[in-house]
Amino acid sequence: MTLDVLTPRVLYCHCAYAAVVPKATKEAVLRGLTDAGIAFDAVPDLCELSARRDPMLADLTGDGPTKLVACYPRAVKWLFHAAGVELSQNIEVLNMRTDDADAILADVLGTPSTAPEVTA
């Protein structure tokens, strides 16, 4: 089986130790990723991994394109920085604090969102 090098790796953070991401959103995204049958990595909490300066953080992002499902991109950037890991330009952070599960899953899976489009 040949792996497409352009297919982004998916990393999901469950934000287990802080009540900052709506529980329903986390559960819907996790269920959607599982139901889609795609390979993805899941961690209980990036904040905890950062606080422990866990070397696994460097392995999780790797060198190729990655869709990191967590919270605010700036927070994720600084979590990795605090752990001594710089995020590459190939990392796209998807924000479960501001986006709904449908939008996140549509982005990860490359499908149209069923969420209504918001215009300014």
C-alpha positions as CSV (number, residue, x, y, z in Angstrom):
1,M,0.0,0.0,0.0
2,T,1.4,3.4,-1.0
3,L,0.8,6.3,1.3
4,D,0.1,9.6,-0.4
5,V,2.7,12.1,0.9
6,L,0.2,15.0,0.4
7,T,-2.4,13.5,2.7
8,P,-2.1,15.4,6.0
9,R,-1.5,13.7,9.2
10,V,-4.4,14.3,11.7
11,L,-3.7,15.0,15.3
12,Y,-6.6,15.4,17.7
13,C,-6.4,16.9,21.2
14,H,-9.2,15.9,23.6
15,C,-8.4,18.9,25.9
16,A,-9.2,16.6,28.8
17,Y,-7.9,18.7,31.7
18,A,-9.5,22.0,30.9
19,A,-13.1,22.8,30.2
20,V,-12.4,25.3,27.4
21,V,-13.7,23.3,24.4
22,P,-17.3,22.4,24.4
23,K,-17.8,18.7,25.4
24,A,-20.3,18.2,22.6
25,T,-17.8,19.5,20.0
26,K,-15.0,17.3,21.2
27,E,-17.1,14.2,21.2
28,A,-18.6,14.9,17.8
29,V,-15.2,15.5,16.2
30,L,-13.8,12.4,17.8
31,R,-16.8,10.3,16.7
32,G,-16.6,11.8,13.2
33,L,-12.9,11.0,12.8
34,T,-13.5,7.4,14.1
35,D,-16.5,6.9,11.9
36,A,-14.6,8.2,8.8
37,G,-12.1,5.3,9.2
38,I,-9.1,7.6,8.7
39,A,-5.9,7.2,10.6
40,F,-5.3,9.8,13.2
41,D,-3.4,10.3,16.4
42,A,-5.2,11.4,19.6
43,V,-3.7,12.8,22.7
44,P,-5.6,13.5,26.0
45,D,-4.2,17.0,26.4
46,L,-1.6,19.1,24.6
47,C,-1.3,21.4,27.6
48,E,-0.3,18.6,29.8
49,L,2.3,17.3,27.2
50,S,3.7,20.8,27.0
51,A,3.9,21.3,30.7
52,R,5.9,18.0,31.0
53,R,8.0,19.0,28.0
54,D,7.1,15.6,26.6
55,P,9.4,14.6,23.7
56,M,6.4,13.0,22.0
57,L,5.3,16.5,20.9
58,A,8.1,16.6,18.3
59,D,7.1,13.1,17.0
60,L,3.4,14.1,16.8
61,T,3.9,16.9,14.3
62,G,6.6,15.3,12.1
63,D,7.8,16.9,8.9
64,G,4.8,16.5,6.6
65,P,1.5,18.4,6.5
66,T,-0.5,18.0,9.7
67,K,-4.1,19.1,10.6
68,L,-4.0,19.6,14.4
69,V,-7.5,19.7,15.9
70,A,-7.3,21.5,19.2
71,C,-8.0,25.1,20.2
72,Y,-6.7,28.6,19.3
73,P,-3.7,28.4,16.9
74,R,-1.7,30.9,18.9
75,A,-2.2,28.9,22.1
76,V,-1.1,25.7,20.3
77,K,2.0,27.5,18.9
78,W,3.0,28.6,22.3
79,L,2.4,25.3,23.9
80,F,4.8,23.7,21.5
81,H,7.3,26.5,21.9
82,A,7.1,26.2,25.7
83,A,8.0,22.5,25.3
84,G,10.9,23.4,23.0
85,V,9.3,22.2,19.8
86,E,8.8,24.7,16.9
87,L,5.8,24.0,14.7
88,S,6.6,23.9,11.0
89,Q,4.7,25.8,8.3
90,N,3.0,22.5,7.4
91,I,0.8,22.6,10.5
92,E,-2.8,23.8,10.2
93,V,-4.5,24.2,13.6
94,L,-8.3,23.7,13.6
95,N,-10.0,25.4,16.5
96,M,-12.7,23.5,18.4
97,R,-13.3,26.5,20.6
98,T,-14.7,28.6,17.8
99,D,-15.6,26.2,15.0
100,D,-18.3,23.6,15.2
101,A,-17.7,19.9,14.7
102,D,-19.2,19.9,11.1
103,A,-16.8,22.6,10.0
104,I,-13.8,20.8,11.5
105,L,-14.7,17.5,10.1
106,A,-15.3,19.0,6.6
107,D,-11.8,20.5,6.7
108,V,-10.1,17.3,7.9
109,L,-12.1,15.0,5.6
110,G,-12.1,17.4,2.6
111,T,-15.9,17.4,2.4
112,P,-18.4,20.2,2.2
113,S,-19.6,21.4,5.6
114,T,-23.3,21.1,6.5
115,A,-22.9,24.2,8.8
116,P,-24.6,27.4,7.5
117,E,-22.1,29.8,5.8
118,V,-21.5,32.9,7.8
119,T,-21.0,36.1,5.9
120,A,-19.8,39.4,7.2
